[in-house]
Amino acid sequence: MLQALEAPVLKLAAVAWAALAVSALIPHHSTKASVQRPHHLTLHAPVNPNATYWTVFDNGPVDLMLPEGPFQIEVTGHYIDGCDWKGIETFMPIDAHRYSYSYDEELLSCAPDGDASHTLRTPRVGYVTVDE
């Protein structure tokens, strides 16, 4: 009975060793997945110091993951006129390190006591640099 157990175990060990030896001889191709990382974006556009911009650049340059091609970012906020506004930023690729940039606003809604009639929209255009 002891021989019946030893033979399969030895055979299994021999097959495993042969498979290991063969796999060591076969070249393995390393496929390094490209790791995406955020890009540092800087906005170059005129600023009206009396305006409120609903923008991702509110505090200066930002780090963003960039999609392929053109894209938009929308930022919403509640303004002192009692209304909710949406800032729409549009990015169009110029080359690998620059996007054309346009900004506009859209009135979403006003509270019952809100009044957007005296609020001036502040569209602007410029460009964005991509600093690696």
Sine and cosine of phi, psi and omega as CSV:
sin_phi,cos_phi,sin_psi,cos_psi,sin_omega,cos_omega
0.00,0.00,-0.57,0.82,0.00,-1.00
-0.89,0.45,-0.63,0.78,0.02,-1.00
-0.91,0.41,-0.57,0.82,-0.01,-1.00
-0.90,0.43,-0.54,0.84,0.04,-1.00
-0.98,0.19,-0.63,0.78,-0.05,-1.00
-0.93,0.37,-0.62,0.78,-0.07,-1.00
-0.89,0.45,-0.76,0.65,0.02,-1.00
-0.90,0.44,-0.59,0.81,0.00,-1.00
-0.92,0.40,-0.69,0.72,0.02,-1.00
-0.91,0.41,-0.64,0.77,0.02,-1.00
-0.90,0.43,-0.68,0.74,0.01,-1.00
-0.90,0.44,-0.65,0.76,0.03,-1.00
-0.91,0.42,-0.63,0.77,0.01,-1.00
-0.92,0.40,-0.68,0.74,0.01,-1.00
-0.91,0.41,-0.67,0.74,0.02,-1.00
-0.90,0.45,-0.67,0.74,0.01,-1.00
-0.90,0.44,-0.67,0.74,0.02,-1.00
-0.90,0.44,-0.67,0.74,0.02,-1.00
-0.90,0.43,-0.64,0.77,0.04,-1.00
-0.90,0.43,-0.68,0.73,0.01,-1.00
-0.90,0.44,-0.68,0.74,0.01,-1.00
-0.91,0.40,-0.67,0.74,-0.02,-1.00
-0.92,0.39,-0.46,0.89,0.05,-1.00
-0.94,0.33,-0.46,0.89,-0.01,-1.00
-1.00,0.08,-0.34,0.94,-0.01,-1.00
-0.99,0.13,0.79,-0.61,0.01,-1.00
-0.93,0.38,0.69,-0.72,0.03,-1.00
-0.97,-0.24,0.78,-0.63,0.00,-1.00
-1.00,0.01,0.81,-0.59,0.03,-1.00
-1.00,0.01,0.86,-0.51,0.06,-1.00
-0.95,-0.32,0.97,-0.23,0.02,-1.00
-0.99,0.13,0.87,-0.49,0.04,-1.00
-0.96,0.28,0.73,-0.68,0.02,-1.00
-0.95,0.32,0.80,-0.61,-0.02,-1.00
-1.00,-0.01,0.88,-0.47,0.05,-1.00
-0.99,0.17,0.61,-0.79,0.03,-1.00
-0.69,-0.72,0.37,-0.93,0.00,-1.00
-0.91,0.42,0.48,-0.88,0.08,-1.00
-0.95,-0.30,0.55,-0.84,-0.01,-1.00
-1.00,0.03,0.90,-0.44,-0.06,-1.00
-0.94,-0.35,0.69,-0.72,0.04,-1.00
-0.84,-0.55,0.77,-0.63,-0.01,-1.00
-1.00,0.02,0.70,-0.71,0.10,-1.00
-0.84,-0.55,0.99,-0.11,-0.03,-1.00
-0.44,-0.90,0.46,-0.89,0.03,-1.00
-0.90,0.43,0.51,-0.86,-0.01,-1.00
-0.80,-0.61,0.80,-0.60,0.14,-0.99
-1.00,0.03,0.90,-0.43,-0.08,-1.00
-0.90,0.45,-0.29,0.96,0.01,-1.00
-0.99,-0.10,0.03,1.00,-0.07,-1.00
-0.99,-0.14,0.39,-0.92,0.16,-0.99
-0.94,-0.35,0.81,-0.58,0.03,-1.00
-0.93,-0.37,0.77,-0.64,0.08,-1.00
-1.00,-0.02,1.00,0.05,-0.18,-0.98
-0.66,-0.75,0.45,-0.89,0.10,-0.99
-0.95,0.32,-0.30,0.96,0.00,-1.00
-1.00,-0.01,0.31,0.95,-0.06,-1.00
-0.81,0.58,-0.59,0.81,-0.02,-1.00
-0.94,-0.35,0.38,0.92,0.02,-1.00
0.97,-0.26,-0.38,-0.93,-0.03,-1.00
-0.84,0.54,0.45,-0.90,-0.02,-1.00
-0.76,-0.65,0.35,-0.94,0.11,-0.99
-0.95,-0.32,0.87,-0.50,-0.05,-1.00
-0.71,-0.70,0.50,-0.87,0.21,-0.98
-0.98,0.18,0.78,-0.63,-0.08,-1.00
-0.99,-0.17,0.79,-0.61,0.10,-1.00
-0.98,0.18,0.17,-0.99,0.09,-1.00
-0.96,0.27,0.67,-0.74,0.12,-0.99
0.98,0.22,-0.25,-0.97,-0.01,-1.00
-0.94,0.35,0.44,-0.90,0.06,-1.00
-0.43,-0.90,0.27,-0.96,0.04,-1.00
-0.80,-0.60,0.49,-0.87,0.13,-0.99
-0.80,-0.60,0.72,-0.70,0.01,-1.00
-0.88,-0.47,0.75,-0.66,0.01,-1.00
-0.81,-0.59,0.76,-0.65,0.00,-1.00
-0.93,-0.37,0.39,-0.92,0.03,-1.00
-0.26,-0.97,0.29,-0.96,0.03,-1.00
-0.97,-0.23,0.82,-0.57,-0.09,-1.00
-0.98,-0.20,0.23,-0.97,-0.05,-1.00
-0.91,0.41,-0.23,0.97,0.05,-1.00
-0.98,0.21,0.00,1.00,0.00,-1.00
1.00,0.09,0.26,0.97,-0.06,-1.00
-0.86,-0.51,0.40,-0.92,0.09,-1.00
-0.99,-0.14,0.74,-0.67,-0.05,-1.00
-0.84,-0.55,0.42,-0.91,0.09,-1.00
-0.83,-0.55,0.81,-0.59,0.13,-0.99
-1.00,-0.03,0.74,-0.67,-0.03,-1.00
-0.88,-0.47,0.91,-0.42,0.01,-1.00
-0.96,-0.28,0.81,-0.59,-0.03,-1.00
-0.91,-0.42,0.76,-0.65,-0.03,-1.00
-0.89,-0.46,0.84,-0.54,0.04,-1.00
-0.87,-0.50,0.84,-0.54,-0.04,-1.00
-0.88,0.48,0.70,-0.71,0.13,-0.99
-0.98,-0.21,-0.76,0.65,0.08,-1.00
-0.43,-0.90,-0.23,-0.97,-0.09,-1.00
-0.91,0.42,-0.32,0.95,-0.08,-1.00
-0.81,-0.58,0.21,0.98,0.00,-1.00
-0.52,-0.85,0.56,-0.83,0.11,-0.99
-0.81,-0.59,0.61,-0.80,0.24,-0.97
-0.97,0.23,0.48,-0.88,-0.13,-0.99
-0.73,-0.68,0.71,-0.70,0.17,-0.99
-0.69,-0.72,0.54,-0.84,-0.04,-1.00
-0.75,-0.66,0.68,-0.73,0.12,-0.99
-0.52,-0.85,0.19,-0.98,-0.03,-1.00
-0.82,-0.58,0.44,-0.90,0.03,-1.00
-0.71,-0.71,0.75,-0.66,0.08,-1.00
-0.96,0.27,0.80,-0.59,0.00,-1.00
-1.00,-0.09,-0.78,0.62,-0.02,-1.00
-0.21,-0.98,0.27,-0.96,0.07,-1.00
-0.77,-0.64,0.56,-0.83,0.11,-0.99
-0.92,0.38,0.31,-0.95,0.00,-1.00
-0.80,0.61,-0.56,0.83,0.02,-1.00
-0.99,-0.13,0.15,0.99,0.01,-1.00
-0.99,0.15,0.44,-0.90,0.01,-1.00
-0.51,-0.86,0.95,-0.31,-0.02,-1.00
-1.00,-0.02,0.06,1.00,-0.10,-0.99
-0.91,0.40,-0.38,0.92,0.00,-1.00
-0.97,-0.25,0.03,1.00,0.00,-1.00
-1.00,0.04,0.81,-0.59,0.00,-1.00
-1.00,-0.06,0.74,-0.67,0.11,-0.99
-0.95,0.31,0.47,-0.88,-0.06,-1.00
-0.76,-0.65,0.90,0.45,0.04,-1.00
-0.90,0.43,0.44,-0.90,0.05,-1.00
-0.40,-0.92,0.34,-0.94,0.06,-1.00
-0.74,-0.67,0.38,-0.92,0.02,-1.00
-0.04,-1.00,-0.52,-0.85,0.06,-1.00
-0.58,-0.82,0.32,-0.95,-0.01,-1.00
-0.83,-0.55,0.75,-0.67,0.07,-1.00
-0.99,-0.13,0.59,-0.81,0.04,-1.00
-0.97,-0.25,0.94,-0.33,0.02,-1.00
-0.98,-0.19,0.90,-0.44,-0.06,-1.00
-0.86,0.51,0.00,0.00,0.00,0.00
